[in-house]
Amino acid sequence: MGFINTVLGTPLGFVIYFVFRAFGSYGFAILAFAVLVKIPMFPVMLIAHRNSIRLLQLQPALGIIKQRHAGDKDSLNEAQYELFSKAKYNPLVGIIPLIVQLLLVMGMLQVMYHPLQHMLRLDPAIIDSLVQAFRGIYNTEGGFAEQLLVLEAFQRPENRPVFHSALTGFQNGEEIFHLILGTELRFLGLNLGSRPSFINPSPELVIILLSGIAAMSFCLVQNTISPGALSQSKRTTLGLTFFMVCLSLYFASALPVGVGLYWTVGNFTAIGVVLFLNLLYPPRKLAAEALAYLQTTRKTQEQLQADKRQHKELRERERIDAARFRAAKKQVVFYAISGGQYKFYKTIIDYLIAHSDIVIHYLTNDPADSLFNQSHPRLIPYYASQQKTIALMLRLDTDILVTTVPDLQSFHMKRSIVRDDIEYIHTFHGPASTHLVYREKAFDHFDTLLCVGPHQVAEIRRRELIARLPKKKLVKAGYGLYDQLAASYKNISDHINEKPRILIAPSWQVDNILDVCIDQLLESLVGHGYEIAVRPHPQYIRLFPERVKSLKERFSKIDEAIVFELDYLSSESIFTSDLLITDWSNIGYEFAYCTLKPCVFINTPMKVMNPNYALYDMEPLDISLRDKVGISIDVEKIDELLKTVEHLLSSKDSYKTQIEEIIQQYLYYPGRNGEAGGVYIIKQLEAR
């Protein structure tokens, strides 16, 4: 406590001393200090207020980030850090006023417990003599509050001779004796040096009530108008209010009345400061768009109750499924984080069911996975959250795990600790390269990769060489989703449109077509005799329903030929289109490979998960094929789009030949992915 007294009590003691000299009353000194201290604190509170407004303005962007990186804590934190850095928002600034307040309380406590040092400015030798006299009177040591107890003991006439004797050896002892005798710790009938007591009730108990009222009043005002509270849920603000009121009640009941008085007056004064700050920088005006966004995302009490019931049901379902999964004797497990991933496994699973008696155990993190609606006796689905999957994976007991989820060992998916002979197989969910849109270590810990084409084999071998990794089994497997799409396309390949049909199908990554240039893009095509369909990514529809709705309403009024397709259950619109426009989505290559028709690729900002991809000296197919299966256009040159579209539509035959050659070059076993993957798995199980 000596260190705290020196660092906090000494400078604060000087302030209290001068205020005390000016007002002549310790109580008035505390009142004045509690008010005046807001003046030097105002710049700090102003900075914190503006920082909170900045956070409020960032809420829509934060919502997007949380949705985009759900389940990936590391990438979520990285994206938030980048957003905060770009917006110059510092999360720590908001707690500075609270820290300063707590430091002031600690300093005020030192002043209260050391009045002889801070308020009366007595010499240390004199203080020591008085303390020794006090100990002699009561035959005890008063601890860290001895100076305060000396002042109280001075008020008893029977103790004064002892203290007078203790001061006789000092030059101005008589003057000091009368100075202490005249020091009044009472203010408005309250003893500022005492602690309120419920055992021996006294008027000082009123400070506890006043402290609670002040804290509650401050919180009610702050929760109504402050930017920090506006960005929080009601549950959070209620929790913070409860905390602040409890903290205030604690200060008022556990500490001297003078500290409770300071805290009470400080809270009442802070109400005025908050009102003034909101007058200078009104958050409802400066962050109106963000508040409108928050209003649309906040759930009603009924919705919250429904979510709570659903969460309870899912936990029970998860408990049952996890128990079944652990108890099952497993040879092959397929793992998916979403219901949409089944299409990447379908051809292999169909082959295994048709050509073996293997029982397939399918673990999914999606409780609404369509696989739960099937009833094949040898395809058994289980539901588990990603959190539960961590435990299930750590104690996984199977011969083979197949997944399209990358980053084994990096995030929630870990290798088993109970079996070291499990073969971990990754099957790709796109024909893209492995060293651009995946993290650099995404495949390092897999045993086997079912490769789409020779480019992935070369890239993985290059990675193994650079990182000095043991060689994996790289199976020539092809691309199952292509096989399914190509088979479906054969049924409608003779379809002819009355007007050329253009499909716009962006990705859902940051700065996709819908975010960057959809207005210019549509405006350049409208009125030229085309049927135009806009097919947002399902994740984008889920994240930005209001934006999609606004775009649909606006452009439908401009031209009836523009249609927004929000139903992803059918792929017919992909097959019946004459041209596709996308950004960096895999759908461009899937469309070109299946229909043999060209694409326009808009060069929106590229998604780069591996910043070191250039070190591999292998240009990713995501980049190199853009101008082979179509034409790529920079965002700044959208005005050239119409000319590009006309050229591609008139050159379909030449592109058909070129795309056929690309398929033969970059795709293993077209139409036979299920056989390639299935045969490999069956052979591996037979070899055990």
C-alpha positions in Angstrom: 0.0 0.0 0.0 3.0 2.3 0.5 3.7 2.3 -3.2 0.0 3.1 -4.1 0.0 5.8 -1.4 3.1 7.4 -3.0 2.0 7.1 -6.6 -1.7 7.9 -6.3 -2.2 9.3 -2.8 0.6 12.0 -3.0 -0.4 13.8 -6.2 -4.1 13.5 -5.3 -3.3 14.6 -1.8 -1.9 17.9 -3.1 -5.1 18.6 -5.0 -7.3 17.8 -2.0 -5.1 19.9 0.3 -5.4 23.0 -1.9 -9.2 22.5 -2.3 -9.5 21.9 1.5 -7.6 25.2 2.1 -9.9 27.0 -0.3 -13.2 25.7 1.2 -12.2 25.1 4.8 -14.3 21.9 4.9 -13.2 18.4 4.1 -16.7 17.5 2.8 -16.8 20.5 0.5 -13.3 19.7 -0.7 -14.4 16.2 -1.7 -17.5 17.6 -3.5 -15.4 20.2 -5.3 -12.8 17.7 -6.3 -15.4 15.2 -7.6 -16.7 17.9 -9.9 -13.5 19.7 -10.9 -11.7 16.4 -11.7 -14.1 16.0 -14.7 -12.4 19.0 -16.4 -9.0 17.3 -17.0 -10.8 14.0 -17.6 -13.0 15.5 -20.3 -10.5 15.0 -23.2 -10.1 11.4 -22.2 -13.9 10.9 -22.1 -14.3 12.7 -25.4 -11.8 10.4 -27.0 -13.5 7.4 -25.6 -16.9 8.7 -26.7 -15.7 9.2 -30.3 -14.1 5.8 -30.2 -17.4 4.2 -29.1 -19.2 6.0 -32.0 -16.6 4.5 -34.4 -17.3 1.0 -33.0 -21.0 1.6 -33.4 -20.5 2.6 -37.0 -18.5 -0.6 -37.6 -21.3 -2.9 -36.4 -22.6 -3.8 -39.9 -19.0 -4.6 -41.0 -18.5 -6.6 -37.8 -21.7 -8.5 -38.4 -20.5 -9.4 -41.9 -17.1 -10.6 -40.6 -18.7 -12.8 -37.9 -20.9 -14.4 -40.5 -18.2 -14.9 -43.0 -15.8 -16.4 -40.5 -18.2 -18.3 -38.3 -16.4 -21.3 -36.7 -13.0 -20.0 -37.6 -11.8 -18.1 -34.6 -8.3 -17.3 -35.9 -9.5 -15.9 -39.2 -12.3 -14.0 -37.4 -9.8 -12.3 -35.0 -7.6 -11.5 -38.0 -10.4 -9.9 -40.0 -11.6 -7.9 -36.9 -8.0 -6.7 -36.3 -7.7 -5.6 -39.9 -11.1 -3.8 -39.7 -10.2 -2.0 -36.5 -6.8 -1.0 -37.8 -8.3 0.4 -41.0 -11.0 2.3 -39.1 -8.5 3.5 -36.5 -10.6 2.0 -33.7 -8.9 0.9 -30.5 -10.9 -1.4 -28.2 -8.8 -0.4 -25.2 -9.7 3.3 -25.4 -13.2 2.6 -24.1 -12.0 1.3 -20.7 -9.6 4.2 -20.1 -12.2 6.4 -18.3 -13.2 3.5 -16.0 -9.5 2.8 -15.2 -8.9 6.5 -14.4 -12.0 6.5 -12.2 -10.8 3.4 -10.3 -7.3 5.0 -9.9 -8.9 8.1 -8.5 -10.9 6.1 -6.1 -7.8 4.3 -5.0 -6.0 7.6 -4.6 -8.9 9.1 -2.7 -8.8 6.1 -0.4 -5.2 6.8 0.3 -6.0 10.4 1.1 -8.8 9.3 3.4 -6.6 6.8 5.2 -3.7 9.2 5.5 -5.2 12.6 6.4 -2.3 13.7 8.5 0.0 13.3 5.5 -2.2 14.5 2.7 -4.8 16.9 4.1 -2.8 18.5 7.0 0.6 18.1 5.3 2.4 17.2 8.6 6.1 16.1 8.8 6.6 12.3 8.8 8.3 12.5 12.2 5.3 14.2 13.7 2.9 11.7 12.1 5.0 8.9 13.5 4.9 10.4 17.0 1.1 10.8 16.9 0.7 7.2 15.7 2.9 5.9 18.5 0.8 7.8 21.0 -2.3 6.3 19.5 -0.9 2.8 19.9 0.0 3.5 23.5 -3.5 4.7 24.3 -5.3 1.7 22.8 -2.4 -0.9 23.1 -3.0 -1.9 19.5 -1.9 -1.2 15.9 -4.5 0.3 13.7 -3.2 -1.0 10.4 -3.2 1.1 7.2 -5.9 3.4 8.6 -4.0 4.5 11.7 -3.8 8.2 10.7 -7.6 8.3 10.3 -8.0 6.7 13.7 -5.6 9.3 15.2 -8.0 12.1 14.1 -11.0 10.2 15.6 -9.1 9.6 18.8 -8.3 13.3 19.0 -12.0 14.0 19.4 -12.1 12.2 22.8 -11.0 14.7 25.6 -9.4 12.0 27.6 -6.9 11.3 24.8 -5.8 14.9 24.2 -3.2 15.1 27.0 -1.4 12.1 25.5 -1.3 13.6 22.0 -0.3 17.0 23.4 2.6 15.3 25.2 3.6 13.6 21.9 3.8 17.0 20.2 5.7 18.9 22.9 9.1 17.9 21.4 8.4 19.6 18.1 9.0 23.3 17.5 5.4 24.1 16.3 3.8 21.3 18.4 1.2 23.6 20.0 0.1 24.9 16.6 -0.2 21.4 15.2 -2.2 20.3 18.2 -4.9 23.0 17.6 -4.8 22.3 13.9 -5.7 18.7 14.4 -8.2 19.5 17.1 -10.0 21.9 14.7 -10.0 19.5 11.8 -13.6 18.4 11.2 -14.4 15.2 9.5 -18.1 15.6 9.8 -20.1 16.9 6.8 -23.9 17.3 6.8 -24.0 15.2 9.9 -21.9 12.3 8.4 -18.6 11.2 9.7 -16.5 11.1 6.5 -13.8 9.0 8.1 -16.0 6.2 9.3 -17.4 3.2 7.5 -21.2 2.6 7.4 -22.2 -0.3 9.6 -25.3 -2.4 9.5 -24.5 -3.9 12.9 -24.4 -0.5 14.6 -26.8 1.6 12.4 -25.9 5.2 12.0 -26.8 8.1 9.6 -23.7 7.2 7.5 -25.8 4.3 6.0 -27.5 6.9 3.8 -24.4 7.2 1.7 -25.0 3.6 0.5 -28.4 4.4 -0.7 -27.2 7.6 -2.4 -24.4 5.8 -4.1 -26.7 3.2 -5.5 -29.1 5.8 -6.8 -26.3 7.8 -8.4 -25.0 4.7 -10.1 -28.4 3.6 -11.3 -29.2 7.1 -12.6 -25.9 7.3 -14.5 -26.4 3.9 -16.1 -30.0 4.7 -17.1 -28.9 7.8 -18.9 -25.8 6.1 -20.5 -27.9 3.1 -21.6 -30.3 5.5 -23.4 -28.0 7.7 -25.3 -24.3 6.6 -25.2 -22.9 4.9 -28.4 -21.5 2.0 -26.4 -24.9 1.0 -25.0 -26.6 1.5 -28.4 -24.4 -1.1 -29.9 -25.0 -3.6 -27.2 -27.9 -6.0 -26.5 -30.4 -5.2 -23.6 -29.0 -8.2 -21.7 -25.5 -6.8 -21.9 -26.5 -3.3 -20.8 -28.6 -4.7 -17.9 -25.5 -6.8 -16.9 -23.3 -3.7 -16.9 -25.8 -1.7 -15.0 -26.0 -4.5 -12.4 -22.2 -4.5 -12.1 -21.9 -0.7 -11.8 -24.6 -0.5 -9.1 -23.1 -3.4 -7.1 -19.6 -1.8 -7.4 -21.0 1.5 -6.2 -22.8 -0.2 -3.3 -19.5 -2.0 -2.4 -17.5 1.2 -2.4 -20.0 3.0 -0.2 -20.4 0.1 2.3 -16.8 -1.2 2.5 -14.9 2.1 2.4 -15.0 5.3 4.4 -18.0 7.6 3.9 -15.7 10.2 2.2 -14.9 7.8 -0.6 -18.6 6.9 -1.0 -19.4 10.6 -1.2 -16.8 11.1 -3.9 -18.1 8.2 -5.9 -21.7 9.4 -5.6 -21.0 13.0 -6.6 -18.8 11.7 -9.4 -21.6 9.6 -10.9 -24.1 12.5 -10.7 -21.5 14.8 -12.4 -20.8 12.2 -15.1 -24.5 12.3 -16.2 -23.9 15.9 -17.2 -20.7 15.0 -19.0 -22.4 12.2 -21.0 -25.3 14.6 -22.0 -22.7 17.2 -23.1 -20.7 14.6 -25.1 -23.8 13.4 -26.9 -24.7 17.0 -27.7 -21.2 17.5 -29.3 -21.2 14.2 -31.1 -24.7 12.7 -31.3 -24.3 8.9 -32.0 -27.9 8.6 -33.3 -27.0 11.0 -36.1 -23.4 10.0 -36.8 -24.2 6.3 -36.8 -27.8 6.3 -38.1 -27.1 3.6 -40.7 -25.5 1.3 -38.2 -28.4 1.7 -35.8 -30.8 0.8 -38.5 -28.8 -2.3 -39.2 -28.8 -3.3 -35.6 -32.5 -2.8 -35.4 -33.0 -5.3 -38.2 -30.7 -7.9 -36.5 -32.0 -7.7 -33.0 -34.4 -10.5 -32.0 -37.6 -10.2 -30.2 -38.1 -11.8 -26.8 -40.2 -14.5 -28.5 -37.4 -15.2 -31.0 -34.9 -15.4 -28.2 -37.1 -17.8 -26.4 -37.5 -19.9 -29.6 -33.7 -19.9 -30.1 -33.2 -21.0 -26.5 -35.7 -23.9 -27.0 -34.0 -24.9 -30.2 -30.6 -24.7 -28.7 -31.8 -27.0 -25.9 -33.3 -29.5 -28.4 -30.1 -29.5 -30.5 -27.9 -30.1 -27.4 -30.0 -33.1 -26.5 -30.0 -34.3 -30.1 -26.2 -33.8 -30.2 -25.8 -35.8 -27.0 -27.6 -38.7 -28.4 -25.9 -38.6 -31.8 -22.5 -38.2 -30.2 -23.1 -41.3 -28.0 -24.2 -43.3 -31.1 -21.2 -42.1 -33.1 -18.7 -43.1 -30.4 -20.3 -46.5 -29.8 -20.5 -47.4 -33.5 -17.9 -49.7 -35.0 -16.6 -47.6 -37.9 -14.5 -48.3 -41.0 -15.3 -45.1 -43.0 -16.4 -41.7 -41.7 -17.3 -38.7 -43.9 -17.2 -35.3 -42.2 -18.9 -32.1 -43.3 -19.3 -28.7 -41.7 -22.4 -27.8 -43.7 -25.3 -29.5 -45.5 -24.1 -28.2 -48.8 -20.9 -30.3 -48.7 -22.7 -33.6 -49.4 -22.6 -32.9 -53.1 -18.8 -33.2 -53.1 -19.0 -36.7 -51.5 -22.1 -38.0 -53.4 -20.4 -39.8 -56.3 -18.0 -41.6 -54.0 -20.6 -42.5 -51.5 -23.0 -43.8 -54.2 -20.1 -46.0 -55.6 -19.3 -47.4 -52.2 -22.9 -48.3 -51.5 -23.3 -49.9 -54.9 -20.0 -51.8 -55.0 -19.4 -52.8 -51.4 -21.1 -53.7 -48.1 -19.3 -50.8 -46.3 -21.4 -48.9 -43.7 -20.8 -45.2 -44.1 -20.9 -43.0 -41.0 -21.6 -39.3 -41.9 -20.8 -36.7 -39.3 -22.2 -33.2 -40.0 -22.2 -29.9 -38.2 -25.4 -28.9 -39.9 -28.6 -30.1 -38.0 -30.6 -29.3 -41.1 -28.4 -31.4 -43.4 -30.6 -33.0 -46.1 -28.8 -36.3 -45.5 -31.1 -36.7 -42.4 -34.0 -37.1 -44.8 -32.6 -40.2 -46.5 -33.1 -43.7 -45.2 -30.4 -45.9 -46.7 -29.5 -48.5 -44.0 -25.7 -48.2 -44.8 -25.5 -44.4 -44.8 -25.9 -43.3 -41.2 -25.9 -39.5 -40.4 -24.9 -37.9 -37.0 -25.2 -34.3 -35.9 -22.6 -32.6 -33.8 -21.6 -28.9 -33.4 -18.1 -27.9 -34.3 -17.3 -27.6 -30.6 -18.5 -31.2 -30.0 -16.6 -32.3 -33.1 -13.3 -31.3 -31.4 -13.8 -34.0 -28.8 -15.2 -36.6 -31.3 -12.2 -36.1 -33.6 -9.7 -36.3 -30.8 -11.0 -39.8 -29.9 -12.0 -40.9 -33.4 -11.9 -44.6 -33.9 -12.2 -45.5 -37.6 -10.0 -46.8 -40.4 -10.6 -43.9 -42.8 -11.8 -40.3 -42.5 -12.9 -38.5 -45.7 -13.5 -34.8 -45.7 -13.6 -31.7 -47.9 -12.6 -29.6 -44.9 -9.0 -28.3 -45.1 -6.6 -27.2 -42.3 -6.4 -30.5 -40.4 -4.6 -29.9 -37.0 -5.0 -26.1 -37.4 -8.5 -25.5 -36.1 -11.2 -27.7 -34.6 -10.4 -30.8 -36.7 -7.5 -32.7 -35.1 -6.0 -36.1 -35.7 -7.1 -38.8 -33.3 -5.1 -39.4 -30.1 -6.5 -42.9 -29.6 -5.5 -44.3 -33.1 -2.4 -43.3 -35.1 -3.3 -45.5 -38.1 -6.3 -43.6 -39.3 -6.0 -42.5 -43.0 -7.1 -38.9 -43.3 -8.3 -38.3 -46.9 -9.1 -34.8 -48.3 -11.3 -34.5 -51.4 -11.3 -31.1 -53.0 -14.5 -29.0 -53.4 -13.4 -27.2 -56.5 -11.0 -27.5 -59.5 -9.0 -24.5 -58.2 -5.3 -24.5 -57.3 -4.2 -25.4 -53.8 -1.7 -22.6 -53.0 -3.8 -19.5 -53.5 -7.3 -19.8 -52.0 -6.3 -22.2 -49.2 -4.0 -21.5 -46.2 -0.4 -22.5 -46.8 -0.5 -25.4 -44.4 -4.1 -26.5 -45.3 -3.1 -30.0 -46.5 0.1 -30.6 -44.6 -1.4 -33.1 -42.1 -3.5 -35.2 -44.5 -2.3 -38.6 -45.5 -4.1 -38.7 -48.9 -5.5 -36.2 -51.3 -8.1 -37.0 -54.0 -6.9 -34.6 -56.6 -9.1 -33.0 -59.3 -6.3 -32.7 -61.9 -2.6 -32.8 -62.5 -2.1 -29.1 -61.4 -3.1 -30.0 -57.9 -0.6 -32.9 -57.8 2.2 -30.6 -59.0 1.3 -27.9 -56.4 1.1 -30.4 -53.5 4.5 -31.9 -54.5 5.9 -28.3 -54.6 4.6 -27.6 -51.2 6.1 -30.8 -49.8 9.5 -29.8 -51.3 9.4 -26.3 -49.9 8.2 -27.4 -46.4 10.3 -30.6 -46.4 7.2 -32.7 -45.8 6.9 -36.5 -46.3 5.1 -37.4 -49.6 1.4 -38.0 -49.4 -0.7 -40.3 -51.5 -2.1 -38.2 -54.3 -4.9 -40.1 -56.0 -6.1 -39.2 -59.5 -9.8 -38.8 -58.6 -11.4 -36.0 -60.8 -14.2 -33.8 -59.6 -17.5 -35.3 -58.4 -19.6 -32.2 -58.6 -18.6 -31.7 -62.3 -19.7 -35.3 -63.0 -23.1 -34.6 -61.4 -23.6 -31.3 -63.2 -22.4 -32.7 -66.6 -24.9 -35.6 -66.3 -27.7 -33.2 -65.5 -26.8 -30.9 -68.3 -27.1 -33.7 -70.9 -30.9 -33.7 -70.3 -31.3 -30.1 -71.4 -28.2 -29.5 -73.6 -30.5 -28.9 -76.6 -32.3 -26.0 -75.0 -32.3 -22.9 -77.1 -33.2 -19.4 -75.7 -35.3 -17.0 -77.6 -33.0 -14.2 -76.4 -29.4 -14.7 -75.3 -29.5 -15.4 -71.6 -26.8 -14.0 -69.3 -26.3 -15.4 -65.8 -24.5 -13.2 -63.2 -23.4 -15.5 -60.3 -20.9 -13.8 -57.9 -19.0 -15.3 -55.0 -19.8 -14.3 -51.4 -16.3 -13.2 -50.5 -15.5 -9.6 -49.5 -15.7 -7.1 -52.4 -17.6 -9.4 -54.7 -19.6 -8.2 -57.8 -22.7 -7.3 -55.7 -20.6 -5.2 -53.4 -18.3 -3.5 -56.0 -19.9 -3.1 -59.4 -23.4 -4.6 -59.8 -25.0 -1.3 -60.7 -22.5 -0.4 -63.5 -22.6 -4.0 -64.7 -26.4 -4.2 -65.1 -26.7 -0.7 -66.5 -24.2 -1.7 -69.3 -26.3 -4.7 -70.3 -29.8 -3.4 -69.9 -31.7 -2.5 -73.1 -29.6 -4.7 -75.5 -31.9 -7.6 -76.0 -30.6 -9.9 -73.3 -32.4 -11.9 -70.6 -30.4 -11.3 -67.4 -30.5 -13.4 -64.3 -28.7 -12.5 -61.1 -28.1 -15.4 -58.9 -26.5 -14.3 -55.5 -24.5 -16.8 -53.6 -26.8 -18.4 -50.9 -24.4 -17.2 -48.2 -24.7 -13.7 -49.5 -28.5 -13.9 -49.4 -28.3 -15.1 -45.8 -25.9 -12.3 -44.8 -27.5 -9.4 -46.6 -31.2 -10.1 -47.2 -32.0 -6.4 -47.2 -29.4 -5.5 -49.8 -30.5 -8.3 -52.1 -34.2 -7.3 -51.6 -33.3 -3.7 -52.4 -31.3 -4.6 -55.6 -34.1 -6.9 -56.8 -36.8 -4.2 -56.3 -34.7 -1.4 -57.9 -33.6 -3.3 -61.1 -36.9 -5.1 -61.6 -38.5 -1.7 -62.1 -35.8 -0.6 -64.5 -36.1 -3.6 -66.8 -38.4 -6.6 -66.6 -35.7 -8.7 -68.3 -33.6 -8.6 -65.1 -34.5 -11.4 -62.8 -33.1 -12.2 -59.3 -33.0 -15.9 -58.6 -33.0 -16.6 -54.9 -33.8 -20.3 -55.0 -30.8 -22.5 -55.1 -32.5 -25.8 -55.2 -32.3 -26.1 -59.0 -29.3 -25.7 -61.4 -31.5 -25.3 -64.4 -30.7 -21.6 -64.8 -27.0 -22.4 -64.9 -27.5 -24.9 -67.7 -29.8 -22.8 -69.8 -27.7 -19.7 -69.8 -25.6 -18.7 -72.8 -23.0 -16.8 -70.8 -22.0 -16.5 -67.2 -20.5 -13.5 -65.5 -18.7 -14.1 -62.1 -15.7 -12.8 -60.1 -13.6 -15.5 -58.4 -16.2 -18.1 -57.8 -15.7 -21.7 -58.8 -19.0 -21.6 -60.5 -17.3 -20.0 -63.5 -15.2 -23.2 -64.2 -18.1 -25.5 -63.3 -20.3 -23.7 -65.8 -17.7 -23.7 -68.5 -16.7 -27.3 -68.0 -20.3 -28.5 -68.0 -21.8 -26.4 -70.8 -18.6 -25.7 -72.8 -19.8 -22.1 -72.9 -17.5 -19.1 -72.1 -17.5 -16.8 -69.0 -16.7 -13.2 -68.2 -14.6 -12.9 -65.1 -14.7 -9.5 -63.3 -11.4 -8.8 -61.6 -12.7 -7.8 -58.2 -10.1 -7.9 -55.4 -8.7 -11.4 -55.4 -9.1 -13.7 -52.4 -5.7 -14.7 -51.2 -5.4 -17.1 -48.3 -1.7 -17.8 -48.8 0.3 -14.6 -49.2 3.3 -16.7 -50.2 1.7 -18.3 -53.2 4.1 -16.4 -55.6 7.0 -18.2 -54.0 5.8 -21.5 -55.5 6.6 -20.3 -59.1 3.4 -21.9 -60.3 0.6 -19.6 -61.5 -2.6 -20.7 -59.9 -5.3 -21.9 -62.3 -7.7 -19.5 -60.7 -5.7 -16.8 -62.5 -4.3 -18.5 -65.6 -7.6 -20.1 -66.9 -9.6 -16.9 -66.6 -8.6 -15.8 -70.1 -8.8 -19.4 -71.5 -12.4 -20.3 -70.7 -13.5 -16.7 -71.2 -12.3 -13.1 -70.8 -11.4 -11.3 -67.6 -12.2 -7.6 -67.2 -11.0 -5.1 -64.6 -13.6 -3.4 -62.5 -12.4 0.0 -63.9 -13.2 -1.2 -67.4 -16.8 -2.3 -66.9 -17.8 0.0 -69.8 -16.2 -2.5 -72.1 -18.4 -5.3 -70.8 -21.0 -5.1 -73.6 -18.4 -5.4 -76.3 -16.9 -8.4 -74.5 -20.2 -10.1 -74.1 -21.0 -9.7 -77.8 -17.6 -11.1 -78.7 -18.0 -14.2 -76.5 -21.5 -15.0 -77.7 -20.4 -14.8 -81.3 -17.3 -17.0 -80.6 -19.1 -19.9 -78.8 -17.9 -22.6 -81.1 -14.2 -21.7 -80.8 -14.5 -21.5 -77.0 -16.2 -24.9 -77.0 -13.2 -26.5 -78.6 -10.8 -24.7 -76.3 -12.8 -25.6 -73.1 -12.9 -29.3 -74.2 -9.1 -29.2 -74.4 -8.8 -27.6 -71.0 -11.0 -30.3 -69.4 -8.8 -33.0 -70.9 -5.7 -31.2 -69.6 -6.8 -30.3 -66.1 -9.5 -32.8 -65.1 -8.8 -36.5 -64.2 -11.4 -39.1 -65.3 -14.3 -36.9 -66.3 -17.5 -38.6 -65.2 -15.7 -41.2 -63.1 -14.9 -39.5 -59.8 -17.1 -41.9 -57.8 -15.3 -44.9 -59.2 -11.8 -43.4 -58.7 -12.4 -42.4 -55.1 -14.5 -45.4 -54.3 -12.1 -48.0 -55.7 -9.2 -46.4 -53.7 -11.2 -46.5 -50.4 -12.3 -50.1 -50.9 -8.7 -51.2 -51.7 -7.3 -49.4 -48.6 -9.9 -51.2 -46.4 -9.2 -54.5 -47.9 -5.4 -54.1 -47.3 -5.9 -53.6 -43.5 
